[in-house]
Amino acid sequence: MTAESSRSPLARVAGLPAWIGFVPYALVSLVHVIALGIGAEAVAGPTKLALMPLLAVAALWAGRGSAWGTPAPLLFLALAFSWLGDGAGTFFPYAPELPVMLLCFGLAHIAYIVLFWRFVRIKRWPAWALVYAAWWLLLVVILVPIIMSHIGGGIAPAVAIYGLVLGSTAATATIIAIGAAFFLASDTILAFRLFTPEAMPDWTSPLVMATYTLGQGLIVAGVATRLPRLTARTGAVRG
């Protein structure tokens, strides 16, 4: 009998690599994007609400056996607010969907910013991060006047603030910059779909979710697999 065969089934499962936990999330993300592309709303709705819970399970799996300390609640808080933003119309049926969605995603980004800035960002702020400041200025210059001409100026300050928070998330995520860039791209496309729908073709709807799911997945994978080691350097791990 080999050492591998003598291990209990539970021990063998626990020994599987971290990426295994992300497979259900990746599969459901693919199904969701395809459902959006073919207009299968009966599939797109439930799969969208399943995304963040599956990603939270993947994060738990990737970080199993590690003492995460205080950063762990920030990660799961970001996922929880993202989930509420995904299902704003479902969870808050009597509230205006767009402001609620912006609020939930804004809080998610703030949780990510605190997480990245305090526990993940270990290098000096890179010069290339200034591109996100340029992106925010471009968003304000182009999008805010369009919002004011279409639906009035009441929500324009909220959109500008949300854009600033979003750009800050991407700028502080230096270790997981690719995921943050996809997240930024997703919200940028979504903003133009919301406020200039006549200029956005139908295929941009699945593109929003493709970039969103990829960005969230890469961010969480980067945090969950590296955070125990990084937080140990900052003294954030307890016990």
Phi, psi and omega in degrees: 000127180282163179297325181292317182288338180279349179286148179290155177304322180295320180293323179292321177296318181295336181275359179292151183293162184297326186293340179302322182295340181270353182298311178302319178298316181296319181294315180293325176299316180297315179299318182296314181296318178296318178299320176297319183295328182259003177077025180272079185296330180295335177265321184297321182297303181296321181293328177297318181287343179274347189296305185292321173301319178294324179290326176295319177297319178298320178295318177298319180294314182296328182260013184300141177080001181249144174273108186274338181068208187293336180294333184303312178301328179294318179297312183286334173294318177298319179291323180294315178292326176296320178298317177296323176294319177301321184250032184305317180291332180277315185281332182233066188295338183260003178254154176297125191295314186297310178299321179296317179298315178298320180296314182295314180290327175298317177294323177298317180293324178296318177298319177296318181300312180299317180298311182294314187292320185274326192236338185255320184285107184251357178249169175293154179302120184285153181296328183292344179294344178297341178298331180287328174294320177296321178299317181296317178299320179295320178299314181295314184295319185272312192275319185300316176299326178295317178299315183295326180283335183267312187233012179091169186270000185299322184265351184301315178299322179297319179295319179296317178295317179299319177298321178296317179296317180297314178297325178294323177301311181295321184290330182269351182268064187290328181284327183242047188295327181295314178298318179295325179293320176296320178299316178299316179298319180299311182291330177293313178299318180299319180300316179288330175292325181287319191252345174226058185299330182292340181265354185251121179292164184298329184291348177287343177294307174295333178295322177303311184284329177297313179289326179294309182294322178293316179297311179299317181298316180293320178299309183294320178298316179296317180291310187295325182275338184248342188298319179304317180291318182292320180290333176296327179289330183265001180076020182275342181281136180243145174080000000 
